[in-house]
Amino acid sequence: MAVMITTTTGVDPLVKIKYEKRFLEFVKQELQFYKAAQGVSYTIGQGEGKTIEFTQYLPKSLVTAALTEGASGSEGSFTTQIKRAVLEQWGAYDKYSDFLEFTSLDPKVMGLMEVQGTQASESIELETAKIWATTCGIPLRADAVATHQFQNVAITTATSTTAFSASALNQATNFWVGAKVVITSGPGYGEARIVATHTGTGGALTFGTAFDTQPTTASTFAIAVPGNAAAGDDLAAGDVITSTNVKAALKQLRVALAKPVKSGFYMGILDPFTEQDMMADTDWKNLNIYHNSAPQALFEGEVGKLWGISFVRGTIPFRSAVATGGTYAATGLVRHVPILGKNAIGVVKPEGKSQEVILTPAKIADPALQMYSTMGWKIWWKAKTLNATWAVDLMVGSA
């Protein structure tokens, strides 16, 4: 495989124009997914392996009758389930020639370091968005069409960690492909996966990624799909985010007993398109006129507040095509708006380590003739959904 080394050929302005030492601004995205995950961080110490386990207790049924005098009542029971996150390394590097380093006006090619830092943060932002979109958030469609989303669906047959059946899902085969399923009660509670295949007879679903805990017939789930080739009523560009579907998202968070992220507010993330659509909403305009009379930004990059949700700006959204709801598509019609409660998603990283910048001088990188040096970055990191029901995945189009 050929090795690409940056030389003076591709960066003539840095070499020839000696009087121009300023750099043009390069593209930087606004990051929010990674910040939200960083709010719940877990560390692994050196020598403690690469896997961290979370023990989750399932909610218990309420007591509905008083004790009888002199009797302790019936013995109860509790159920736990294990969730695991496996630490990963992410990184990239570039080579640059000794000739470039000597002749360039950019000392030690520091501009490259800044660009790499941006590459690192934005790469992790997109990966966090993908993890959130495929494993976190109760799915809701902006158009609220009843045929493509259900709540409290019962599992009728549980076969494995990658398959179960629900007789209520008897639509045409492949109707639910690309749908997000979130287990809302029973074994598997708080986990979400994307439907890989669907058989209409018997409502059999399979999932490309296994559940950490196998759902059973004691489990219920929520499901929604943005649409696919097997059905009509696909989400359309005109099915934009509104105060009405934001209220529906808030209801789901309240029902799930999700806690606010900060100071009584949940956190929503808007990209430039969904922000424009939201700002055209009448309730949004009126309520933010009230809030802005005494502005108090609770989150960095805050756009405004609505129904107990603080919306912030992000520029790396998860998008999908209508027919492939769980697959990232940079130009997909469907935009997945996250509305997050506290502890919905977290991040695992090594103790004392985070992002590393690694500079390797020519005498080490190329001991033969010392013709090039290398510069790179490395991040030790893994995002993990902790409770999928404590977030909402609001599927919208955009005008």
C-alpha positions, 0 to 999 in steps of 0.5 A, spaced: 500 500 500 502 506 498 504 511 503 501 518 503 506 523 506 505 531 506 510 535 502 511 542 499 507 540 493 501 540 496 501 546 500 505 551 496 502 557 499 505 555 506 512 555 502 512 561 497 508 567 500 512 569 506 508 575 508 502 571 509 502 568 516 495 568 517 490 561 516 483 562 513 478 559 518 477 552 517 470 548 518 468 547 526 462 543 528 458 545 534 458 538 538 453 536 543 452 529 543 459 527 546 458 533 551 451 530 553 455 523 554 461 526 558 456 528 563 456 521 566 463 518 565 466 511 568 473 510 568 477 503 568 484 503 571 490 500 569 490 493 569 483 492 570 481 490 563 477 493 557 470 491 559 466 495 564 459 492 567 453 496 569 448 492 574 441 495 573 435 493 577 429 493 574 423 497 577 419 493 582 411 493 582 408 497 587 405 495 594 397 495 593 395 493 600 397 494 607 400 489 612 396 485 616 397 486 624 402 481 627 405 479 620 411 481 615 407 479 609 410 476 603 417 475 601 419 480 595 424 479 589 428 483 585 431 482 578 438 485 576 441 485 569 448 486 566 450 491 561 457 492 558 461 497 555 468 495 552 473 500 551 476 502 544 481 506 541 480 511 536 485 515 532 489 518 526 495 521 523 499 524 518 506 524 515 509 531 513 516 531 510 522 535 513 523 539 507 516 542 508 517 543 516 523 547 514 520 551 509 513 552 511 511 559 515 507 554 520 512 552 525 512 545 526 506 545 522 502 547 528 496 548 524 495 541 522 495 539 529 489 544 530 485 541 524 487 534 527 484 536 534 478 538 530 478 531 526 478 528 533 472 531 536 468 531 530 469 524 529 467 522 536 461 526 536 458 523 530 460 516 533 456 518 539 450 520 535 450 513 531 450 510 538 445 514 541 441 513 535 441 506 534 441 504 542 437 510 545 431 513 545 424 512 545 422 513 538 416 518 536 414 520 529 413 527 528 407 526 524 404 522 530 401 517 525 398 511 529 400 505 524 407 506 524 408 507 532 406 503 538 407 503 545 406 498 550 407 492 545 407 485 549 412 480 546 409 473 545 415 469 543 422 470 546 427 466 542 434 469 543 437 475 544 437 477 537 430 475 536 422 475 538 415 475 536 409 480 537 403 478 534 401 485 534 406 486 529 402 482 523 403 488 518 406 486 511 413 482 511 418 487 512 414 493 514 418 494 521 425 493 518 429 499 520 424 501 526 427 502 533 425 498 539 425 500 546 424 495 551 420 499 556 418 494 562 421 487 564 427 483 562 431 488 557 428 494 560 432 500 558 435 497 552 434 499 544 435 495 538 434 496 530 430 491 527 433 487 521 428 483 519 420 482 520 415 477 518 408 479 518 405 472 520 406 472 527 410 478 528 417 475 528 423 481 529 430 480 528 436 484 530 442 485 528 445 487 534 444 482 540 440 485 547 445 485 553 439 482 557 434 477 553 427 480 553 422 475 555 414 474 554 414 479 561 417 484 557 413 490 553 416 495 548 415 501 544 416 501 536 416 506 531 419 506 523 420 512 519 417 508 513 420 503 508 418 500 501 413 495 504 408 501 506 405 507 505 405 513 510 413 515 510 415 521 513 416 526 509 420 533 508 414 537 511 413 533 517 417 538 521 419 538 529 413 542 532 411 544 539 406 539 539 411 533 538 415 536 543 410 535 548 409 528 546 416 527 547 416 530 554 410 526 556 414 520 554 420 522 558 415 524 564 412 517 564 419 513 564 421 518 570 427 520 566 430 526 571 432 533 568 439 534 565 440 540 569 436 545 573 429 542 571 430 542 564 431 536 559 436 537 553 434 537 546 439 538 540 437 541 534 441 541 527 441 548 523 435 545 519 431 543 525 432 549 529 429 553 523 423 549 523 422 549 531 423 557 530 417 558 526 413 554 531 408 559 534 408 557 541 416 557 540 416 564 539 411 566 544 414 562 550 422 564 548 419 572 548 417 570 555 424 567 557 428 572 553 426 577 558 430 575 563 435 570 559 439 565 563 442 560 558 443 553 562 447 550 557 452 552 552 450 553 545 442 554 548 437 556 542 431 556 547 426 553 552 420 549 550 415 545 555 421 544 560 426 542 555 432 546 553 434 546 546 442 547 544 445 547 537 449 541 534 451 540 527 453 533 527 446 530 527 444 523 525 440 522 519 437 516 515 433 514 509 426 513 510 427 506 508 433 504 513 431 508 519 437 505 523 442 506 518 446 513 518 445 516 511 449 523 511 443 526 506 438 522 509 431 525 509 429 523 516 433 527 522 433 524 529 432 529 534 435 527 541 431 529 547 435 527 553 434 526 560 439 525 565 444 518 565 440 516 558 447 515 555 454 515 558 462 514 556 467 510 559 474 512 558 481 510 562 483 513 568 488 519 567 487 518 559 483 522 554 485 525 548 493 524 546 497 528 541 502 524 539 508 527 535 514 523 532 520 526 530 524 524 523 529 521 527 524 516 530 519 516 524 524 515 519 531 512 522 534 511 515 534 518 512 529 522 517 525 524 511 519 525 515 515 526 521 508 524 524 503 527 528 497 524 530 491 523 535 488 518 539 482 517 544 481 512 549 473 512 549 466 508 549 459 511 549 454 506 552 446 507 553 445 506 560 437 507 560 434 508 553 427 510 556 430 516 559 431 519 552 426 520 546 428 519 538 424 524 535 424 522 527 422 528 523 423 531 516 425 538 514 422 543 510 
